[in-house]
Amino acid sequence: MKYLSFFLLIIITIVSCKNDSKITDEISKIEMPVQIERFDKEFASAKAEDLKTLQANYPFMFSKSYPDEFWITKINDTIQQELSSEVAKVFSQTQDIETEISNLFKHIKYYYPEFKSPRVITSTSYVDYRNKVIVTDSIDIIALDTYLGPDHEFYLGVQEYIRSGFKKSQIVVDLANAYAERYILPTKNKTLLDEMIAAGKRLYFKDLMIPFKTDAEKIEYTPEQLQWAEANEAYIWQYFVERELLFSTDSKLPSRFINAAPFSKFYLAEIDNESPGRIGEYMGWQIVKAYMENNPEVSFKELFNSSAEDIFNHSKFKPKK
C-alpha cells in the first residue's frame, strides 16, 4: 500500500508538471503588448499653453472641480518640479516595467478571457503611498514617486516597514494585488480565519498572475522574513490553535496578525522581535495552497467564491515542521 501511494504521488506530480508546462506555453502565445504613457514626463515639461492638449489627451487626470489656474500653478510648483526631477532619474526608461506588466496582463487574459488591456499611465502624486496604483476597467495609473527606492530622501518620515515596498520591482506586484481585489468578491470577515483566508486568496491570485515573482516579493517580505515564517510555521499554528484564535471575533486580532506592521504581535518578546508583520496573511496563504493541492478538481474561480470555513475544513493543512 505504501509503494502504491508513492507511485500515485509520482504520477500526480508528473501530470501536474505537464499541465503547468502546457499553461505556460499557452500564456506565452498571448499577445498583450504594453506601452506605458508617461503623463508624468509630459506634465513636467508642459507650459501653460500646453494645458489644453494635456487635458484633451488625459481628461481623467484633471478634476473639473479645479480651474485651469490651479493646474498651471501646479506645473510651476517647486515641489512638483522636484518630484518630477527625481522620478526622471529613477525612471529614465520603463521597458523592464512594461515587460512585467505585459506578463501580468497575459496571465489575467488566460484566466479571464474577457479581460481587455487597459491604458497604463504614469503620474506623480505627492507621495500618496496609500494609492500607489489605481486600477479601472480601461485605465491603470501608477504613481512613480512612490517607487523611488526605500531609502530615498522623500520617504524619511515614513516607517521602514511601509517604505520597504517603495521600489521599482514592486510595481507589478501592487498591480496584481489591485486586480485581485477587483476579481475576488469581498467577504464579510468576522473571525481571524476569515481575514487569513481572504488574504490567502489574494496571494494565491498572485501565484497565478505573477509566477515570475518570488514568494517574498508577492507577500512583500524580505527573503529573511520569508525564511523566518517558513521555519516557524508549526509554532505559529500551535499558537493560534492553543489560544483558540482562528474563530475568534476579537477586533484586535487583525492589527496583531493581518494589518501592515513592523512585526506580528504574539506578546512574547523573543518572538515579536524576530517575526515579520502580517504573519496571519502568510498562514492564510499556506492554507489556501494546501486546499488547492488537495482538491485538484476545484477551479481557481470556485476557490475565490468559497467560504473561509469550507476552505479550511477541506484543506488538510499541516504546517511545516
C-alpha positions in Angstrom: 0.0 0.0 0.0 2.9 2.3 0.9 4.5 1.7 -2.6 1.2 2.3 -4.3 0.8 5.6 -2.6 4.3 6.5 -3.6 3.8 5.7 -7.3 0.5 7.6 -7.3 2.3 10.6 -5.9 4.9 10.4 -8.7 2.2 10.1 -11.3 0.3 13.1 -10.0 3.5 15.2 -9.9 4.3 14.3 -13.5 0.8 15.1 -14.7 0.9 18.4 -12.7 4.2 19.4 -14.3 2.9 18.6 -17.8 -0.2 20.7 -17.1 1.9 23.6 -15.8 4.2 23.4 -18.8 1.1 23.5 -21.1 -0.3 26.5 -19.4 3.0 28.4 -19.5 3.2 27.6 -23.3 -0.3 28.8 -23.9 0.2 32.0 -21.9 3.4 32.8 -23.8 1.5 32.8 -27.1 -1.0 35.5 -25.9 -0.4 38.9 -27.5 -0.7 41.6 -24.8 1.8 44.4 -25.6 2.1 47.3 -23.1 3.3 50.8 -23.8 3.4 53.0 -20.8 2.1 56.5 -21.4 4.4 58.9 -19.5 1.9 61.5 -18.3 4.4 62.4 -15.5 7.0 63.5 -18.1 4.5 65.4 -20.3 3.2 67.3 -17.2 6.8 68.0 -16.0 7.8 69.6 -19.4 4.4 71.4 -20.0 3.9 75.1 -20.3 0.7 77.0 -19.7 -0.1 76.9 -23.4 0.2 73.0 -23.3 -2.5 72.5 -20.7 -5.5 72.2 -23.1 -3.7 69.5 -25.1 -2.9 67.6 -21.9 -6.5 67.8 -20.7 -7.7 66.5 -24.1 -5.3 63.5 -24.0 -5.7 62.7 -20.3 -9.1 64.1 -19.2 -9.3 61.7 -16.3 -6.1 63.3 -14.8 -7.8 66.7 -14.4 -10.6 67.1 -12.0 -13.2 69.6 -13.2 -13.5 70.8 -9.6 -10.3 72.8 -10.2 -9.9 75.7 -12.7 -7.1 75.9 -15.2 -5.2 78.3 -12.9 -4.8 75.5 -10.3 -3.1 73.2 -12.8 -0.8 75.9 -14.2 0.2 76.7 -10.6 0.9 73.0 -10.0 3.1 72.8 -13.2 5.2 75.7 -11.8 5.2 74.4 -8.2 8.8 73.8 -7.0 7.8 70.6 -5.0 6.1 69.2 -8.1 9.2 70.0 -10.2 11.5 68.3 -7.6 9.2 65.2 -7.7 9.3 65.1 -11.4 13.1 65.5 -11.5 13.7 62.6 -9.1 11.2 60.4 -11.0 13.1 61.1 -14.2 16.3 60.0 -12.6 15.0 56.6 -11.4 12.7 56.0 -14.4 14.7 57.2 -17.4 13.2 54.2 -19.2 10.3 51.8 -18.5 10.9 48.9 -20.8 11.5 46.4 -17.9 8.3 47.5 -16.2 6.4 47.2 -19.5 7.6 43.6 -19.9 6.5 42.7 -16.4 3.1 44.3 -16.8 2.7 42.6 -20.1 3.3 39.3 -18.5 0.8 40.1 -15.8 -1.8 41.0 -18.4 -1.1 37.8 -20.4 -1.8 35.7 -17.3 -5.0 37.7 -16.5 -6.1 37.2 -20.1 -5.5 33.5 -19.9 -7.6 33.0 -16.7 -10.1 35.8 -17.6 -10.6 35.7 -21.4 -12.9 38.8 -21.2 -10.0 40.9 -19.9 -9.0 43.8 -22.2 -5.7 45.5 -21.8 -6.0 49.0 -20.3 -4.1 52.1 -20.9 -1.1 52.2 -18.5 -0.3 55.7 -17.4 2.4 57.0 -15.0 2.0 60.1 -12.8 3.2 61.7 -9.6 1.1 62.0 -6.5 3.0 64.0 -3.9 4.0 60.5 -2.5 0.4 59.4 -1.8 1.6 55.9 -0.9 -1.9 54.7 0.1 -2.8 55.0 -3.6 0.4 53.8 -5.3 -1.6 52.2 -8.2 -5.2 52.8 -9.3 -6.8 50.1 -11.5 -10.0 50.5 -13.5 -11.7 48.7 -16.4 -9.8 50.8 -19.0 -7.0 52.7 -17.2 -4.2 51.8 -14.8 -2.4 54.7 -13.1 1.0 54.2 -11.5 2.3 56.9 -9.1 6.1 56.7 -9.9 7.0 59.0 -7.0 6.1 56.1 -4.6 8.6 53.8 -6.2 11.9 55.7 -6.0 13.6 53.2 -3.6 13.1 52.6 0.2 16.0 54.9 1.2 15.0 57.9 -0.9 15.0 61.2 1.0 11.4 61.8 0.1 10.4 58.9 2.4 12.5 59.8 5.5 9.3 60.3 7.6 7.7 57.0 6.6 8.2 53.9 8.8 10.6 51.4 7.4 8.1 48.5 7.2 5.9 50.7 4.9 8.7 52.2 2.7 10.3 48.8 2.1 7.8 48.4 -0.8 8.6 51.7 -2.4 10.8 50.2 -5.1 10.5 49.6 -8.8 10.3 45.8 -8.6 7.1 46.2 -6.5 5.0 47.9 -9.2 3.7 44.8 -10.9 3.1 43.2 -7.5 0.9 46.1 -6.5 -0.9 46.0 -9.8 -1.6 42.3 -9.3 -2.9 42.9 -5.8 -5.2 45.6 -7.1 -6.6 43.2 -9.7 -7.0 40.6 -7.0 -9.3 43.0 -5.2 -11.3 43.5 -8.3 -11.7 39.8 -9.3 -12.1 38.3 -5.8 -15.5 39.1 -4.3 -15.2 40.8 -1.0 -16.3 38.9 2.1 -17.7 39.9 5.5 -14.7 39.0 7.6 -15.7 38.3 11.2 -13.1 35.9 12.5 -9.3 35.8 12.3 -9.6 32.8 10.0 -11.8 34.8 7.7 -9.2 37.5 7.5 -6.4 35.0 6.9 -8.2 33.2 4.1 -9.2 36.4 2.4 -5.5 37.4 2.4 -4.5 33.9 1.3 -6.9 34.2 -1.7 -5.2 37.4 -2.8 -1.8 35.9 -2.5 -2.9 32.8 -4.4 -4.2 35.1 -7.1 -0.6 36.5 -7.3 0.7 32.9 -7.6 -1.3 32.5 -10.8 -0.9 36.0 -12.3 2.8 36.8 -11.5 4.6 33.5 -11.1 7.7 35.2 -12.3 7.9 37.0 -9.0 9.3 35.3 -5.9 7.1 34.4 -2.9 8.9 37.0 -0.9 8.1 39.7 -3.4 4.4 38.6 -3.6 3.9 39.0 0.1 6.3 41.9 0.4 8.7 40.2 2.8 12.5 40.2 2.7 14.0 36.8 1.9 14.9 36.6 5.6 11.4 37.3 6.8 10.0 34.6 4.5 12.6 32.2 5.8 11.5 33.0 9.4 7.8 32.4 8.5 8.6 29.1 6.9 10.8 27.9 9.7 8.2 28.8 12.4 5.0 27.6 10.7 4.5 24.9 13.3 4.9 27.2 16.2 2.7 29.9 14.7 0.0 27.3 14.0 0.3 25.9 17.6 0.0 29.4 19.0 -3.2 30.1 17.0 -4.8 26.8 17.8 -4.0 26.6 21.5 -5.3 30.1 22.2 -8.4 29.5 20.1 -7.7 32.5 17.9 -8.8 31.1 14.5 -12.6 31.5 15.1 -12.2 34.5 17.5 -14.0 37.7 16.6 -11.7 39.8 18.7 -11.4 43.1 16.8 -7.8 43.5 17.9 -6.5 40.4 16.1 -6.3 41.9 12.6 -4.0 44.6 13.9 -1.8 41.9 15.5 -1.6 39.5 12.6 -3.1 40.8 9.4 -2.5 44.6 9.0 0.8 46.0 7.9 3.1 46.3 10.9 6.9 46.1 11.7 6.2 42.8 13.4 3.4 40.4 14.4 2.2 40.7 18.0 2.4 37.4 19.8 3.1 39.4 23.0 6.2 37.3 23.5 9.3 39.5 23.3 11.6 36.8 21.8 9.1 36.1 19.0 7.8 39.6 18.3 11.3 41.0 17.8 12.0 38.4 15.1 8.7 38.0 13.4 7.6 39.9 10.2 4.3 41.7 10.2 1.1 40.2 8.7 2.0 36.6 9.7 -1.7 35.8 9.5 -1.6 36.6 5.8 1.3 34.2 5.3 -0.6 31.4 7.2 -3.8 32.0 5.2 -1.7 31.7 2.0 -0.4 28.3 3.1 -4.0 27.1 3.9 -5.3 28.2 0.5 -2.4 26.5 -1.3 -3.0 23.3 0.7 -6.6 23.5 -0.2 -5.9 23.7 -3.9 -3.2 21.0 -3.8 -5.6 18.6 -2.0 -8.6 19.4 -4.1 -7.4 19.4 -7.7 -10.9 19.3 -9.1 -11.6 22.8 -7.7 -11.1 25.7 -10.1 -9.5 28.9 -9.1 -12.8 30.7 -9.6 -14.5 28.3 -7.3 -11.8 28.9 -4.7 -12.4 32.6 -4.8 -16.1 32.0 -4.2 -15.6 29.5 -1.4 -16.1 30.4 2.3 -13.1 30.6 4.6 -14.5 27.8 6.8 -15.1 25.5 3.8 -11.5 26.1 2.5 -10.1 25.5 6.0 -12.1 22.3 6.6 -11.1 20.7 3.3 -7.5 22.0 3.1 -5.9 19.2 5.2 -3.4 21.9 6.1 -0.4 20.7 8.1 2.3 23.3 9.0 5.9 22.7 8.1 7.9 21.3 10.9 
